[in-house]
C-alpha cells in the first residue's frame, strides 16, 4: 500500500520525535524503494541488504534533519540510500587500491625484473601525482589512500562539497591521462 508524500513527511516528523510505530510504517512503505536504489549501485543482494539496514539506521537518527520544504520524504530517503551505496563502493575501491599499493611496496616473492617494473610504475605514478596542483594532489591522496569521504575533505579543505567533488573528478581525469601517456 503506497503512501502519499504528505503521509511520509508526517511519518518522518513522528520518527524524529521517537515514534517506533512511525518508523516501522515508514520502513514498511519505503524499504523496497531504498533496497532497489542500493541494489542498482552495489549489484550484490546480500551487500544491498546490509546497506539497507544502515540506511534505515540513518533515517532513525537523522529524521529530525528532514526538511519537507527542501524535498519530499521519498527523495530524502533515496538520497540517503544512494549515498550509502556509493560510499560502500568507494570504500571497496579504496581497499583494492590500498592493497595494490601495499603489494607494490612489499611482497618478497618478486623477481628482480618485477621489482624494477614496480619501481618504475611507482616513479611514473609519483611523477603524475606531482603534476597535480597542491590541493588536488592532497585531496586525491586523502580520498583514495586514506579513505576520506567527500564531506570530510570539504570540511578539511574548508571548501564547498561540490567543489571538492569537481577537484577530485578533474584530478583523476588528469592523472589517468598522464598515466596513459606513460603507459602505466
CNS distance restraints for C-alpha pairs under 8 A (distance, minus, plus):
assign (resid   1 and name CA) (resid  29 and name CA) 7.11 0.50 0.50
assign (resid   2 and name CA) (resid  29 and name CA) 6.44 0.50 0.50
assign (resid   3 and name CA) (resid   7 and name CA) 5.91 0.50 0.50
assign (resid   3 and name CA) (resid   8 and name CA) 6.50 0.50 0.50
assign (resid   3 and name CA) (resid  29 and name CA) 6.88 0.50 0.50
assign (resid   4 and name CA) (resid   8 and name CA) 6.36 0.50 0.50
assign (resid   5 and name CA) (resid   9 and name CA) 5.97 0.50 0.50
assign (resid   5 and name CA) (resid  72 and name CA) 6.06 0.50 0.50
assign (resid   5 and name CA) (resid  73 and name CA) 6.26 0.50 0.50
assign (resid   5 and name CA) (resid  74 and name CA) 7.03 0.50 0.50
assign (resid   6 and name CA) (resid  10 and name CA) 6.24 0.50 0.50
assign (resid   7 and name CA) (resid  11 and name CA) 6.23 0.50 0.50
assign (resid   8 and name CA) (resid  12 and name CA) 6.27 0.50 0.50
assign (resid   8 and name CA) (resid  26 and name CA) 6.75 0.50 0.50
assign (resid   8 and name CA) (resid  73 and name CA) 5.77 0.50 0.50
assign (resid   8 and name CA) (resid  74 and name CA) 7.46 0.50 0.50
assign (resid   9 and name CA) (resid  13 and name CA) 6.46 0.50 0.50
assign (resid   9 and name CA) (resid  68 and name CA) 6.55 0.50 0.50
assign (resid   9 and name CA) (resid  72 and name CA) 6.89 0.50 0.50
assign (resid   9 and name CA) (resid  73 and name CA) 5.30 0.50 0.50
assign (resid  10 and name CA) (resid  14 and name CA) 6.28 0.50 0.50
assign (resid  11 and name CA) (resid  15 and name CA) 6.06 0.50 0.50
assign (resid  11 and name CA) (resid  22 and name CA) 5.26 0.50 0.50
assign (resid  11 and name CA) (resid  23 and name CA) 7.11 0.50 0.50
assign (resid  11 and name CA) (resid  25 and name CA) 7.73 0.50 0.50
assign (resid  11 and name CA) (resid  26 and name CA) 6.42 0.50 0.50
assign (resid  12 and name CA) (resid  16 and name CA) 6.13 0.50 0.50
assign (resid  12 and name CA) (resid  22 and name CA) 7.39 0.50 0.50
assign (resid  12 and name CA) (resid  23 and name CA) 7.62 0.50 0.50
assign (resid  12 and name CA) (resid  26 and name CA) 7.65 0.50 0.50
assign (resid  12 and name CA) (resid  63 and name CA) 5.61 0.50 0.50
assign (resid  12 and name CA) (resid  64 and name CA) 7.67 0.50 0.50
assign (resid  12 and name CA) (resid  66 and name CA) 7.33 0.50 0.50
assign (resid  12 and name CA) (resid  73 and name CA) 7.34 0.50 0.50
assign (resid  13 and name CA) (resid  17 and name CA) 6.56 0.50 0.50
assign (resid  13 and name CA) (resid  63 and name CA) 6.83 0.50 0.50
assign (resid  13 and name CA) (resid  64 and name CA) 6.90 0.50 0.50
assign (resid  13 and name CA) (resid  66 and name CA) 7.94 0.50 0.50
assign (resid  14 and name CA) (resid  18 and name CA) 6.53 0.50 0.50
assign (resid  14 and name CA) (resid  19 and name CA) 5.48 0.50 0.50
assign (resid  14 and name CA) (resid  22 and name CA) 6.01 0.50 0.50
assign (resid  14 and name CA) (resid  23 and name CA) 7.96 0.50 0.50
assign (resid  15 and name CA) (resid  19 and name CA) 4.86 0.50 0.50
assign (resid  15 and name CA) (resid  20 and name CA) 6.79 0.50 0.50
assign (resid  15 and name CA) (resid  22 and name CA) 5.68 0.50 0.50
assign (resid  15 and name CA) (resid  23 and name CA) 5.57 0.50 0.50
assign (resid  15 and name CA) (resid  60 and name CA) 6.53 0.50 0.50
assign (resid  15 and name CA) (resid  63 and name CA) 6.13 0.50 0.50
assign (resid  15 and name CA) (resid  64 and name CA) 7.81 0.50 0.50
assign (resid  16 and name CA) (resid  60 and name CA) 7.22 0.50 0.50
assign (resid  16 and name CA) (resid  61 and name CA) 7.72 0.50 0.50
assign (resid  16 and name CA) (resid  62 and name CA) 7.43 0.50 0.50
assign (resid  16 and name CA) (resid  63 and name CA) 4.78 0.50 0.50
assign (resid  16 and name CA) (resid  64 and name CA) 4.60 0.50 0.50
assign (resid  17 and name CA) (resid  64 and name CA) 7.78 0.50 0.50
assign (resid  19 and name CA) (resid  23 and name CA) 6.41 0.50 0.50
assign (resid  20 and name CA) (resid  24 and name CA) 6.15 0.50 0.50
assign (resid  21 and name CA) (resid  25 and name CA) 6.16 0.50 0.50
assign (resid  22 and name CA) (resid  26 and name CA) 6.01 0.50 0.50
assign (resid  23 and name CA) (resid  27 and name CA) 6.05 0.50 0.50
assign (resid  23 and name CA) (resid  60 and name CA) 7.13 0.50 0.50
assign (resid  24 and name CA) (resid  28 and name CA) 6.09 0.50 0.50
assign (resid  25 and name CA) (resid  29 and name CA) 6.16 0.50 0.50
assign (resid  26 and name CA) (resid  30 and name CA) 6.03 0.50 0.50
assign (resid  26 and name CA) (resid  31 and name CA) 7.92 0.50 0.50
assign (resid  27 and name CA) (resid  31 and name CA) 5.14 0.50 0.50
assign (resid  27 and name CA) (resid  56 and name CA) 7.50 0.50 0.50
assign (resid  30 and name CA) (resid  34 and name CA) 6.31 0.50 0.50
assign (resid  30 and name CA) (resid  74 and name CA) 7.62 0.50 0.50
assign (resid  31 and name CA) (resid  35 and name CA) 5.89 0.50 0.50
assign (resid  31 and name CA) (resid  52 and name CA) 7.68 0.50 0.50
assign (resid  32 and name CA) (resid  36 and name CA) 6.13 0.50 0.50
assign (resid  33 and name CA) (resid  37 and name CA) 6.43 0.50 0.50
assign (resid  33 and name CA) (resid  78 and name CA) 7.62 0.50 0.50
assign (resid  34 and name CA) (resid  38 and name CA) 6.27 0.50 0.50
assign (resid  34 and name CA) (resid  52 and name CA) 6.90 0.50 0.50
assign (resid  34 and name CA) (resid  77 and name CA) 6.98 0.50 0.50
assign (resid  34 and name CA) (resid  78 and name CA) 5.96 0.50 0.50
assign (resid  34 and name CA) (resid  81 and name CA) 5.74 0.50 0.50
assign (resid  35 and name CA) (resid  39 and name CA) 5.95 0.50 0.50
assign (resid  35 and name CA) (resid  48 and name CA) 6.59 0.50 0.50
assign (resid  35 and name CA) (resid  49 and name CA) 7.06 0.50 0.50
assign (resid  35 and name CA) (resid  52 and name CA) 5.98 0.50 0.50
assign (resid  35 and name CA) (resid  81 and name CA) 7.79 0.50 0.50
assign (resid  36 and name CA) (resid  40 and name CA) 6.17 0.50 0.50
assign (resid  37 and name CA) (resid  41 and name CA) 6.72 0.50 0.50
assign (resid  37 and name CA) (resid  78 and name CA) 6.88 0.50 0.50
assign (resid  37 and name CA) (resid  81 and name CA) 6.52 0.50 0.50
assign (resid  37 and name CA) (resid  82 and name CA) 6.11 0.50 0.50
assign (resid  38 and name CA) (resid  42 and name CA) 6.23 0.50 0.50
assign (resid  38 and name CA) (resid  43 and name CA) 7.99 0.50 0.50
assign (resid  38 and name CA) (resid  48 and name CA) 5.66 0.50 0.50
assign (resid  38 and name CA) (resid  51 and name CA) 7.28 0.50 0.50
assign (resid  38 and name CA) (resid  52 and name CA) 7.16 0.50 0.50
assign (resid  38 and name CA) (resid  81 and name CA) 5.92 0.50 0.50
assign (resid  38 and name CA) (resid  82 and name CA) 5.92 0.50 0.50
assign (resid  38 and name CA) (resid  84 and name CA) 7.74 0.50 0.50
assign (resid  38 and name CA) (resid  85 and name CA) 5.34 0.50 0.50
assign (resid  39 and name CA) (resid  43 and name CA) 5.06 0.50 0.50
assign (resid  39 and name CA) (resid  44 and name CA) 6.33 0.50 0.50
assign (resid  39 and name CA) (resid  45 and name CA) 6.34 0.50 0.50
assign (resid  39 and name CA) (resid  48 and name CA) 5.26 0.50 0.50
assign (resid  41 and name CA) (resid  82 and name CA) 7.41 0.50 0.50
assign (resid  41 and name CA) (resid  85 and name CA) 6.09 0.50 0.50
assign (resid  41 and name CA) (resid  86 and name CA) 6.75 0.50 0.50
assign (resid  41 and name CA) (resid  89 and name CA) 7.99 0.50 0.50
assign (resid  42 and name CA) (resid  47 and name CA) 7.26 0.50 0.50
assign (resid  42 and name CA) (resid  48 and name CA) 6.57 0.50 0.50
assign (resid  42 and name CA) (resid  85 and name CA) 6.28 0.50 0.50
assign (resid  42 and name CA) (resid  86 and name CA) 7.70 0.50 0.50
assign (resid  42 and name CA) (resid  88 and name CA) 7.94 0.50 0.50
assign (resid  42 and name CA) (resid  89 and name CA) 6.66 0.50 0.50
assign (resid  43 and name CA) (resid  48 and name CA) 7.55 0.50 0.50
assign (resid  44 and name CA) (resid  48 and name CA) 5.96 0.50 0.50
assign (resid  45 and name CA) (resid  49 and name CA) 6.23 0.50 0.50
assign (resid  46 and name CA) (resid  50 and name CA) 6.51 0.50 0.50
assign (resid  47 and name CA) (resid  51 and name CA) 6.22 0.50 0.50
assign (resid  48 and name CA) (resid  52 and name CA) 5.96 0.50 0.50
assign (resid  48 and name CA) (resid  85 and name CA) 7.72 0.50 0.50
assign (resid  49 and name CA) (resid  53 and name CA) 6.49 0.50 0.50
assign (resid  50 and name CA) (resid  54 and name CA) 6.68 0.50 0.50
assign (resid  51 and name CA) (resid  55 and name CA) 6.16 0.50 0.50
assign (resid  51 and name CA) (resid  81 and name CA) 7.97 0.50 0.50
assign (resid  51 and name CA) (resid  84 and name CA) 6.83 0.50 0.50
assign (resid  51 and name CA) (resid  85 and name CA) 6.71 0.50 0.50
assign (resid  52 and name CA) (resid  56 and name CA) 6.38 0.50 0.50
assign (resid  52 and name CA) (resid  81 and name CA) 7.17 0.50 0.50
assign (resid  53 and name CA) (resid  57 and name CA) 6.28 0.50 0.50
assign (resid  54 and name CA) (resid  58 and name CA) 6.23 0.50 0.50
assign (resid  54 and name CA) (resid  84 and name CA) 7.82 0.50 0.50
assign (resid  55 and name CA) (resid  59 and name CA) 6.29 0.50 0.50
assign (resid  55 and name CA) (resid  80 and name CA) 6.47 0.50 0.50
assign (resid  55 and name CA) (resid  81 and name CA) 5.72 0.50 0.50
assign (resid  55 and name CA) (resid  84 and name CA) 6.77 0.50 0.50
assign (resid  56 and name CA) (resid  60 and name CA) 6.13 0.50 0.50
assign (resid  57 and name CA) (resid  61 and name CA) 6.25 0.50 0.50
assign (resid  58 and name CA) (resid  62 and name CA) 5.65 0.50 0.50
assign (resid  58 and name CA) (resid  63 and name CA) 7.97 0.50 0.50
assign (resid  58 and name CA) (resid  80 and name CA) 7.89 0.50 0.50
assign (resid  59 and name CA) (resid  63 and name CA) 5.43 0.50 0.50
assign (resid  59 and name CA) (resid  77 and name CA) 7.50 0.50 0.50
assign (resid  62 and name CA) (resid  66 and name CA) 7.09 0.50 0.50
assign (resid  66 and name CA) (resid  73 and name CA) 7.68 0.50 0.50
assign (resid  66 and name CA) (resid  76 and name CA) 7.40 0.50 0.50
assign (resid  67 and name CA) (resid  71 and name CA) 6.73 0.50 0.50
assign (resid  68 and name CA) (resid  72 and name CA) 5.82 0.50 0.50
assign (resid  68 and name CA) (resid  73 and name CA) 7.03 0.50 0.50
assign (resid  71 and name CA) (resid  75 and name CA) 6.14 0.50 0.50
assign (resid  71 and name CA) (resid  76 and name CA) 6.34 0.50 0.50
assign (resid  72 and name CA) (resid  76 and name CA) 6.27 0.50 0.50
assign (resid  73 and name CA) (resid  77 and name CA) 6.15 0.50 0.50
assign (resid  74 and name CA) (resid  78 and name CA) 6.02 0.50 0.50
assign (resid  75 and name CA) (resid  79 and name CA) 6.14 0.50 0.50
assign (resid  76 and name CA) (resid  80 and name CA) 6.38 0.50 0.50
assign (resid  77 and name CA) (resid  81 and name CA) 6.15 0.50 0.50
assign (resid  78 and name CA) (resid  82 and name CA) 5.94 0.50 0.50
assign (resid  79 and name CA) (resid  83 and name CA) 6.01 0.50 0.50
assign (resid  80 and name CA) (resid  84 and name CA) 6.08 0.50 0.50
assign (resid  81 and name CA) (resid  85 and name CA) 6.23 0.50 0.50
assign (resid  82 and name CA) (resid  86 and name CA) 6.12 0.50 0.50
assign (resid  83 and name CA) (resid  87 and name CA) 5.95 0.50 0.50
assign (resid  84 and name CA) (resid  88 and name CA) 6.22 0.50 0.50
assign (resid  85 and name CA) (resid  89 and name CA) 6.35 0.50 0.50
assign (resid  86 and name CA) (resid  90 and name CA) 6.15 0.50 0.50
assign (resid  87 and name CA) (resid  91 and name CA) 6.12 0.50 0.50
assign (resid  87 and name CA) (resid 149 and name CA) 7.69 0.50 0.50
assign (resid  88 and name CA) (resid  92 and name CA) 6.29 0.50 0.50
assign (resid  89 and name CA) (resid  93 and name CA) 6.23 0.50 0.50
assign (resid  90 and name CA) (resid  94 and name CA) 6.08 0.50 0.50
assign (resid  91 and name CA) (resid  95 and name CA) 6.23 0.50 0.50
assign (resid  91 and name CA) (resid 147 and name CA) 6.76 0.50 0.50
assign (resid  92 and name CA) (resid  96 and name CA) 6.34 0.50 0.50
assign (resid  93 and name CA) (resid  97 and name CA) 6.14 0.50 0.50
assign (resid  94 and name CA) (resid  98 and name CA) 5.92 0.50 0.50
assign (resid  94 and name CA) (resid 144 and name CA) 5.38 0.50 0.50
assign (resid  94 and name CA) (resid 145 and name CA) 6.45 0.50 0.50
assign (resid  94 and name CA) (resid 146 and name CA) 7.98 0.50 0.50
assign (resid  94 and name CA) (resid 147 and name CA) 6.49 0.50 0.50
assign (resid  95 and name CA) (resid  99 and name CA) 6.01 0.50 0.50
assign (resid  96 and name CA) (resid 100 and name CA) 6.20 0.50 0.50
assign (resid  97 and name CA) (resid 101 and name CA) 6.17 0.50 0.50
assign (resid  97 and name CA) (resid 144 and name CA) 7.37 0.50 0.50
assign (resid  97 and name CA) (resid 145 and name CA) 7.36 0.50 0.50
assign (resid  98 and name CA) (resid 102 and name CA) 5.99 0.50 0.50
assign (resid  98 and name CA) (resid 144 and name CA) 7.94 0.50 0.50
assign (resid  98 and name CA) (resid 145 and name CA) 6.10 0.50 0.50
assign (resid  99 and name CA) (resid 103 and name CA) 6.07 0.50 0.50
assign (resid 100 and name CA) (resid 104 and name CA) 6.27 0.50 0.50
assign (resid 101 and name CA) (resid 105 and name CA) 6.30 0.50 0.50
assign (resid 102 and name CA) (resid 106 and name CA) 6.02 0.50 0.50
assign (resid 103 and name CA) (resid 107 and name CA) 5.94 0.50 0.50
assign (resid 104 and name CA) (resid 118 and name CA) 6.01 0.50 0.50
assign (resid 104 and name CA) (resid 119 and name CA) 7.91 0.50 0.50
assign (resid 104 and name CA) (resid 122 and name CA) 7.77 0.50 0.50
assign (resid 110 and name CA) (resid 114 and name CA) 5.68 0.50 0.50
assign (resid 110 and name CA) (resid 115 and name CA) 6.29 0.50 0.50
assign (resid 111 and name CA) (resid 115 and name CA) 6.22 0.50 0.50
assign (resid 112 and name CA) (resid 116 and name CA) 6.16 0.50 0.50
assign (resid 113 and name CA) (resid 117 and name CA) 6.28 0.50 0.50
assign (resid 114 and name CA) (resid 118 and name CA) 6.10 0.50 0.50
assign (resid 115 and name CA) (resid 119 and name CA) 6.01 0.50 0.50
assign (resid 116 and name CA) (resid 120 and name CA) 6.06 0.50 0.50
assign (resid 117 and name CA) (resid 121 and name CA) 6.04 0.50 0.50
assign (resid 118 and name CA) (resid 122 and name CA) 6.08 0.50 0.50
assign (resid 119 and name CA) (resid 123 and name CA) 6.15 0.50 0.50
assign (resid 120 and name CA) (resid 124 and name CA) 6.20 0.50 0.50
assign (resid 121 and name CA) (resid 125 and name CA) 6.09 0.50 0.50
assign (resid 121 and name CA) (resid 184 and name CA) 6.42 0.50 0.50
assign (resid 122 and name CA) (resid 126 and name CA) 6.05 0.50 0.50
assign (resid 123 and name CA) (resid 127 and name CA) 6.19 0.50 0.50
assign (resid 124 and name CA) (resid 128 and name CA) 6.19 0.50 0.50
assign (resid 124 and name CA) (resid 179 and name CA) 7.24 0.50 0.50
assign (resid 124 and name CA) (resid 182 and name CA) 7.21 0.50 0.50
assign (resid 124 and name CA) (resid 184 and name CA) 7.38 0.50 0.50
assign (resid 125 and name CA) (resid 129 and name CA) 6.07 0.50 0.50
assign (resid 125 and name CA) (resid 179 and name CA) 7.00 0.50 0.50
assign (resid 126 and name CA) (resid 130 and name CA) 6.06 0.50 0.50
assign (resid 127 and name CA) (resid 131 and name CA) 6.49 0.50 0.50
assign (resid 128 and name CA) (resid 132 and name CA) 7.11 0.50 0.50
assign (resid 128 and name CA) (resid 175 and name CA) 5.95 0.50 0.50
assign (resid 128 and name CA) (resid 178 and name CA) 5.79 0.50 0.50
assign (resid 128 and name CA) (resid 179 and name CA) 6.71 0.50 0.50
assign (resid 129 and name CA) (resid 137 and name CA) 6.25 0.50 0.50
assign (resid 129 and name CA) (resid 175 and name CA) 6.71 0.50 0.50
assign (resid 130 and name CA) (resid 137 and name CA) 7.27 0.50 0.50
assign (resid 132 and name CA) (resid 136 and name CA) 6.15 0.50 0.50
assign (resid 132 and name CA) (resid 137 and name CA) 5.37 0.50 0.50
assign (resid 132 and name CA) (resid 171 and name CA) 6.73 0.50 0.50
assign (resid 132 and name CA) (resid 174 and name CA) 7.76 0.50 0.50
assign (resid 132 and name CA) (resid 175 and name CA) 7.67 0.50 0.50
assign (resid 133 and name CA) (resid 137 and name CA) 5.90 0.50 0.50
assign (resid 134 and name CA) (resid 138 and name CA) 6.08 0.50 0.50
assign (resid 135 and name CA) (resid 139 and name CA) 6.07 0.50 0.50
assign (resid 136 and name CA) (resid 140 and name CA) 6.13 0.50 0.50
assign (resid 136 and name CA) (resid 167 and name CA) 6.08 0.50 0.50
assign (resid 136 and name CA) (resid 168 and name CA) 6.68 0.50 0.50
assign (resid 136 and name CA) (resid 171 and name CA) 6.30 0.50 0.50
assign (resid 137 and name CA) (resid 141 and name CA) 6.27 0.50 0.50
assign (resid 137 and name CA) (resid 171 and name CA) 7.57 0.50 0.50
assign (resid 138 and name CA) (resid 142 and name CA) 6.18 0.50 0.50
assign (resid 139 and name CA) (resid 143 and name CA) 5.93 0.50 0.50
assign (resid 139 and name CA) (resid 153 and name CA) 6.81 0.50 0.50
assign (resid 139 and name CA) (resid 168 and name CA) 6.95 0.50 0.50
assign (resid 140 and name CA) (resid 144 and name CA) 5.84 0.50 0.50
assign (resid 140 and name CA) (resid 145 and name CA) 7.69 0.50 0.50
assign (resid 140 and name CA) (resid 168 and name CA) 6.30 0.50 0.50
assign (resid 140 and name CA) (resid 171 and name CA) 7.36 0.50 0.50
assign (resid 140 and name CA) (resid 172 and name CA) 7.66 0.50 0.50
assign (resid 141 and name CA) (resid 145 and name CA) 5.24 0.50 0.50
assign (resid 141 and name CA) (resid 146 and name CA) 6.77 0.50 0.50
assign (resid 142 and name CA) (resid 146 and name CA) 4.86 0.50 0.50
assign (resid 142 and name CA) (resid 147 and name CA) 6.29 0.50 0.50
assign (resid 142 and name CA) (resid 148 and name CA) 5.55 0.50 0.50
assign (resid 142 and name CA) (resid 153 and name CA) 7.69 0.50 0.50
assign (resid 143 and name CA) (resid 147 and name CA) 4.99 0.50 0.50
assign (resid 143 and name CA) (resid 148 and name CA) 4.52 0.50 0.50
assign (resid 143 and name CA) (resid 149 and name CA) 6.29 0.50 0.50
assign (resid 143 and name CA) (resid 150 and name CA) 7.43 0.50 0.50
assign (resid 143 and name CA) (resid 153 and name CA) 7.56 0.50 0.50
assign (resid 144 and name CA) (resid 148 and name CA) 7.41 0.50 0.50
assign (resid 148 and name CA) (resid 152 and name CA) 5.86 0.50 0.50
assign (resid 148 and name CA) (resid 153 and name CA) 6.32 0.50 0.50
assign (resid 149 and name CA) (resid 153 and name CA) 6.26 0.50 0.50
assign (resid 150 and name CA) (resid 154 and name CA) 6.10 0.50 0.50
assign (resid 150 and name CA) (resid 161 and name CA) 6.61 0.50 0.50
assign (resid 150 and name CA) (resid 164 and name CA) 6.71 0.50 0.50
assign (resid 150 and name CA) (resid 165 and name CA) 6.63 0.50 0.50
assign (resid 151 and name CA) (resid 155 and name CA) 6.32 0.50 0.50
assign (resid 151 and name CA) (resid 161 and name CA) 6.21 0.50 0.50
assign (resid 152 and name CA) (resid 156 and name CA) 6.10 0.50 0.50
assign (resid 153 and name CA) (resid 157 and name CA) 5.85 0.50 0.50
assign (resid 153 and name CA) (resid 164 and name CA) 7.04 0.50 0.50
assign (resid 154 and name CA) (resid 158 and name CA) 5.63 0.50 0.50
assign (resid 154 and name CA) (resid 159 and name CA) 4.98 0.50 0.50
assign (resid 154 and name CA) (resid 160 and name CA) 5.86 0.50 0.50
assign (resid 154 and name CA) (resid 161 and name CA) 5.20 0.50 0.50
assign (resid 154 and name CA) (resid 164 and name CA) 6.00 0.50 0.50
assign (resid 155 and name CA) (resid 159 and name CA) 6.69 0.50 0.50
assign (resid 159 and name CA) (resid 163 and name CA) 6.60 0.50 0.50
assign (resid 159 and name CA) (resid 164 and name CA) 6.71 0.50 0.50
assign (resid 160 and name CA) (resid 164 and name CA) 6.49 0.50 0.50
assign (resid 161 and name CA) (resid 165 and name CA) 6.33 0.50 0.50
assign (resid 162 and name CA) (resid 166 and name CA) 6.13 0.50 0.50
assign (resid 163 and name CA) (resid 167 and name CA) 6.14 0.50 0.50
assign (resid 164 and name CA) (resid 168 and name CA) 6.20 0.50 0.50
assign (resid 165 and name CA) (resid 169 and name CA) 6.11 0.50 0.50
assign (resid 166 and name CA) (resid 170 and name CA) 6.06 0.50 0.50
assign (resid 167 and name CA) (resid 171 and name CA) 5.84 0.50 0.50
assign (resid 168 and name CA) (resid 172 and name CA) 5.96 0.50 0.50
assign (resid 169 and name CA) (resid 173 and name CA) 6.23 0.50 0.50
assign (resid 170 and name CA) (resid 174 and name CA) 6.17 0.50 0.50
assign (resid 171 and name CA) (resid 175 and name CA) 5.98 0.50 0.50
assign (resid 172 and name CA) (resid 176 and name CA) 5.98 0.50 0.50
assign (resid 173 and name CA) (resid 177 and name CA) 6.26 0.50 0.50
assign (resid 174 and name CA) (resid 178 and name CA) 6.13 0.50 0.50
assign (resid 175 and name CA) (resid 179 and name CA) 6.15 0.50 0.50
assign (resid 176 and name CA) (resid 180 and name CA) 6.06 0.50 0.50
assign (resid 177 and name CA) (resid 181 and name CA) 6.14 0.50 0.50
assign (resid 178 and name CA) (resid 182 and name CA) 6.41 0.50 0.50
assign (resid 179 and name CA) (resid 183 and name CA) 5.82 0.50 0.50
assign (resid 179 and name CA) (resid 184 and name CA) 5.17 0.50 0.50
assign (resid 180 and name CA) (resid 184 and name CA) 6.02 0.50 0.50
